Amino acid sequence: MSQAEPQPDGRWRLDGRVALVTGASAGLGARFARVLHAAGAHVVVTARRADHLRALAQECGNRVETLAGDIADPLHCQHVAELVRRHGQLDVLVNNAGYNATKGALINLTAGGPQSEHHHKGPVSRISLAVTSRPATPVHQRGYR
């Protein structure tokens, strides 16, 4: 854990809780993962950049699991759901996977133009929400413990 991370008081502890953070390799996703970890949660992080996820896990220490992949890939989504199911619960979902229009547009200039941009952007929005929210459904059905 970074020395700059504030320690939450007892009211905000998440010991024994499981959190899933998508888009966790940098920015807000990485920050959410650090804060949840500092609060005591077991944190599952996913994003495309495996090296950034490994660095985050090394920084945080124990209680962080990484799974690198693209949330727009249905097979990766299945692996994320399976990993969460092994814990038997999902208490916190930070669905942070996103699409950078500037970088996406630059990438898509070489990958087929603007049509490719919309092809990728839609699946990220729809698939990430549907697949990562699905494991949370039983938590909502049984209520907060």
C-alpha positions in Angstrom: 0.0 0.0 0.0 1.2 3.5 -0.8 2.1 5.6 2.2 -0.2 8.3 0.7 -3.3 6.2 1.1 -5.5 7.3 4.0 -6.5 4.7 6.5 -10.3 4.4 6.7 -11.8 4.5 10.2 -13.7 1.4 11.4 -17.1 2.5 9.9 -15.7 2.1 6.4 -13.8 -1.1 6.8 -14.4 -3.8 4.1 -12.7 -6.8 5.8 -14.1 -10.0 4.5 -15.6 -8.3 1.5 -14.8 -8.9 -2.2 -14.5 -6.1 -4.7 -14.2 -6.2 -8.5 -12.6 -3.3 -10.3 -12.6 -3.2 -14.1 -10.3 -0.8 -15.9 -7.9 -1.0 -13.0 -4.6 -0.6 -14.7 -4.4 3.2 -14.2 -6.2 6.4 -13.2 -9.4 6.1 -11.3 -9.6 2.3 -11.6 -6.2 1.9 -10.0 -7.1 4.5 -7.3 -10.4 2.7 -6.5 -8.5 -0.6 -6.2 -6.0 1.0 -3.8 -8.7 2.5 -1.6 -10.7 -0.7 -1.5 -7.6 -2.7 -0.6 -6.6 -0.1 2.1 -10.1 -0.6 3.6 -9.5 -4.3 3.9 -11.3 -5.8 0.9 -10.0 -8.6 -1.3 -9.8 -6.9 -4.6 -10.1 -8.5 -8.1 -8.7 -6.2 -10.7 -8.9 -6.5 -14.5 -7.7 -4.4 -17.4 -5.9 -4.9 -20.7 -2.4 -3.9 -19.4 -1.0 -6.9 -17.5 2.2 -5.1 -16.5 0.2 -2.3 -14.8 -2.0 -4.8 -13.0 1.1 -6.7 -11.7 2.6 -3.4 -10.5 -0.6 -2.5 -8.7 -0.8 -6.0 -7.1 2.9 -5.7 -6.0 2.3 -2.3 -4.5 -0.8 -3.4 -2.6 0.5 -6.7 -1.4 -1.9 -9.6 -0.5 -5.6 -9.6 -1.2 -5.3 -8.5 -4.8 -5.9 -10.8 -7.7 -5.2 -9.7 -11.3 -6.8 -10.9 -14.5 -5.5 -9.1 -17.7 -7.7 -8.9 -20.7 -10.2 -6.9 -22.7 -13.6 -6.6 -21.1 -15.1 -6.4 -24.7 -13.9 -10.0 -25.2 -16.7 -12.4 -24.1 -14.1 -15.1 -23.1 -12.3 -12.6 -20.8 -15.7 -11.7 -19.3 -16.4 -15.3 -18.6 -13.0 -15.7 -16.9 -13.7 -12.6 -14.7 -17.1 -14.0 -13.7 -15.6 -17.4 -12.9 -12.9 -15.8 -10.7 -15.5 -13.8 -8.8 -17.7 -16.9 -8.4 -14.8 -18.7 -6.7 -15.1 -16.2 -3.9 -18.8 -16.9 -3.4 -19.7 -13.3 -3.1 -19.3 -9.9 -4.7 -19.8 -7.0 -2.4 -18.4 -4.1 -4.4 -18.4 -3.5 -8.1 -16.5 -0.6 -9.7 -17.3 -0.9 -13.4 -14.6 1.5 -14.5 -13.7 -0.1 -17.9 -13.9 2.6 -20.5 -13.1 3.8 -23.9 -10.7 6.6 -24.6 -12.1 8.4 -27.7 -8.9 10.2 -28.5 -6.7 7.1 -28.3 -9.4 4.9 -29.8 -9.7 7.3 -32.8 -6.0 7.2 -33.4 -5.8 3.4 -33.2 -8.8 3.1 -35.5 -7.3 5.2 -38.2 -5.0 2.3 -38.9 -7.6 -0.4 -38.1 -10.4 0.5 -40.5 -11.5 4.1 -39.8 -14.4 5.5 -37.8 -16.6 2.4 -38.3 -14.1 0.3 -36.2 -14.4 2.9 -33.4 -18.1 2.4 -33.0 -17.7 -1.4 -33.2 -15.4 -1.4 -30.3 -17.0 1.3 -28.2 -20.4 -0.3 -28.0 -19.2 -3.7 -26.8 -17.1 -2.2 -24.0 -20.1 -0.3 -22.7 -22.7 -3.0 -23.0 -20.6 -6.1 -22.3 -18.7 -4.7 -19.3 -21.9 -3.6 -17.6 -23.8 -6.8 -18.3 -21.1 -9.3 -17.5 -19.6 -7.7 -14.5 -23.0 -6.8 -13.0 -24.2 -10.4 -13.3 -22.1 -11.8 -10.5 -23.4 -9.0 -8.2 -27.0 -10.1 -8.7 -27.1 -12.7 -5.9 -25.7 -10.1 -3.5 -28.6 -7.8 -4.3 -31.1 -10.6 -4.0 -30.0 -11.6 -0.5 -29.4 -8.1 0.7 -26.4 -6.4 2.3 -25.0 -8.4 5.2 
